[in-house]
Amino acid sequence: MLQHDRREFQRLKLAKPILAMMGSANALILDIGMAGAYLEHYGVTEPGKTFHLTFRWQGADVEFVCEVVRTSVIRQPAGDGKSQLSHTGVHFTQAVGDATTRLQDLIATFVGRILAAQRANAAGEEDYVQSGAILESLGAARRKRSRGFVSYRLRDARWWRVPTDSPVQPEDGFTVADWEDEVELETLCRTYEASDDEGRQLIRLVAELSVNSSG
């Protein structure tokens, strides 16, 4: 069972939706995070309903048991008899097999590519490319038993490294598991400094992978 507290989880908005199976029906994943996803599909569902969501990543199936949180019809049937088109937000309640590890890898890979592409022509290109690799490593299955976290907070142009028991992602930085490599995180801090609001949100999303790998 996937355990989640009440903090808000980050979600990655996909430039190109991922084709998925929502039970036995086709769906598109529009947004995805470690806690859940936002889907587009035909037909109607209702809050509380559960189903298996399956999609492919690097040649393997990734499958989660999901519970519908909210849903809305965005297009009513036309005269040609087509079904209603709906948008549905779901929580992941159970990972099937190694789905969690594969999802971490997917998110880290996508975010690394996005940040690298955004900064490909900017000064310090090498740092940004290196940061993309670091982001991918945060999503890898290199889990150590750890109960602590470290928050990196950027205040008045200065970084503060604060040990914490809270996995919450701060608005002025990011939180990772306390076993992450400090040299890599220094590069990530430089990337954070030079990123816009969207880039910083993506960094927090991947930092959440580190948090979820801990313990």
N, C-alpha and C positions, 0 to 999 in steps of 0.2 A: 504494500500500500504506500502511496506517495503521501508524505506528511507535509502539510503547509500551515503556516500561521496566518495571521490577519494582515501581514504586510502586503503592499502592492507589488506584484511581480512584473518584471519588464517583459515586453513582447516585441518580437522582430516583425516589422512590416515587410512583407515579401514583394519585391519589385515584379517578380514572376511567380504567380501562385503555384503551389505544389498540388499535383493531382493526387487524390486520396480516395479511399473507400470508407464511407460512413455506414457501417453495417454492410448491407448488400447494395447500397446506392452510391453513385459517383458524387464526389464533392471536390471543391477547391479549398485549400488552406490559404487564407489571405494573410493572417498573422499567426505567429507561433512563439511560444516561450516554454520554460520548464514547467509551468503550472497548467498550461492549457493552450487553446487555439481559437481562432475565429474563422468560421467556415462559411462558404457560399454553396448552396445546394438547392435542388428542386424538391418541392414537397413541404410539408408542415411538420414540425415537431413541437415539443412542449417542455418547459422547465422540469427538471427532475428525471427525465428519461435518460437511460443509459444505453450505450452502444460501443462497439469496437471501432476505433479509427485506425486505418492502416495506410501507410505510404512507403515509398521506396527512398533509400539513401545509400549511395555507393554500392548498388547492386543487391541490397538486402532489405527485407521488410522491417518496418518499424511499426509497432502496434501498441496502442494504449486503450484501456477501458476509459470511457469518457462519460461525464454527466452534463446534461444541458443546463446552463445557468440562465441564459436568456436567448430569445429568438424573435425575429421580426420578419414579416413578409415585405419584400421590397418591390415585388412586381406581381400583380394579379394575373390570372390566366387571361390570355387574349382569345379572340374568337376562333383561333386555329386549334384550341384545345390544349395548348401547352400548360404544364403544371406551374404552380406558384414558385417564384424564386425567393429564397429566404437567406438571411444571414443569421448565424447561430454562434454564440460564444459557449465554449465548453471548458470544464476543468478535467484534467487528467486525474483519475482516481486510482489507477493501477497500471504499472508498466508490465508488458509481456516480454519475458526474456531479457535481452540486453537493450531494450528500447531507450532507457534513460541515458546510457552511455552514447548510443548512436545519436540521440537528439542533442546532447551536449556537443558532440563533434560537429553536427550540422550547423548549429547556431554559431559556434566559435569560428567555423570555416567561413560562413556567410559574412559575419561581422568583420573578420580580418580582411576579406576581399573588398568589402565596401569601404573601409577606412583606407586601405591601400590605394584603391581607385580614386577616392576623393582627393588624396594628397599626392598622387603620382607625379604631378608637375610642380609641386610646391617645394620650397626650400626644405632641406632635411629629408629628402625622399627616402634615403637609406634607413633612417630611423623609423619611418612609417611602415616600410616593408617589413622591417624587423619586428615592429609592433604587431603586424598581422600574424606573423609566425608565433609570437608570444600569446596572442589571443587564442590561436588554435591549440597551443599547448595547455592553456587553462581548461580547455574542454576535453582534454585527453583523459584516459582512464588511469591516471597516476595517483590514485587515492591513498593517502596515508591516514591512519587513525588520528583524528584531531578534533578537538572540541572548541578551539579558540579561533578568533577572527582578528583581522587587523583592518582598521579603516584608514584610508589615505584621504586627508581633508585639505583642500586648497583654500587657504584664507590669507588675504592680503598678500598675494603673490608668493606665499610660503607654504610648503607642504608640512603637514602635521601627521605623524604616524602614531595612531592611537590603538593599542590593544583593546579588544572589546569582546563581550559575550554575545553581542547582538549581530545577527546576520543582515540587518536592514541596510539597504543601499542609501547613503546620504546624498543630499542634493548638491553638495559642494565637493564631491569626490566619489570614491568607490570603496567597497569592502570586499576582501578576499579571505580565504583560509590562511591561517598563520604559517603554513608550511611552504607557501609560494616563494620562488626565488627572488631575492631582493634586487639583484642586478636587472633581471627582467622587468620587475615592477618599476624600477627607476625609468626605464624606457617607456613604459606604459604611462607613467606620470607626465613625461614630456609630450607624449601624444595627446593626453588629456588636455594639457595646457593649450595646445595649438588647435584643438578641435572646436567646432561650433556646438550648439546645444544638441543637435541631432547626433553628432559624433560622440559626445559625452554620454548621451543616453545609451548608445550602442556599447560603449565601454562598460557601463554599469550592468548592462544585460549580460555580458560575458563574465564580468566579475561574479555575477550571481551563480554561474556554473561552478566556479571555485568554491563558493559558499555551499552549494548543494552537494559537492563531492566530499565535503568534510564530515567526519563522524561516522 
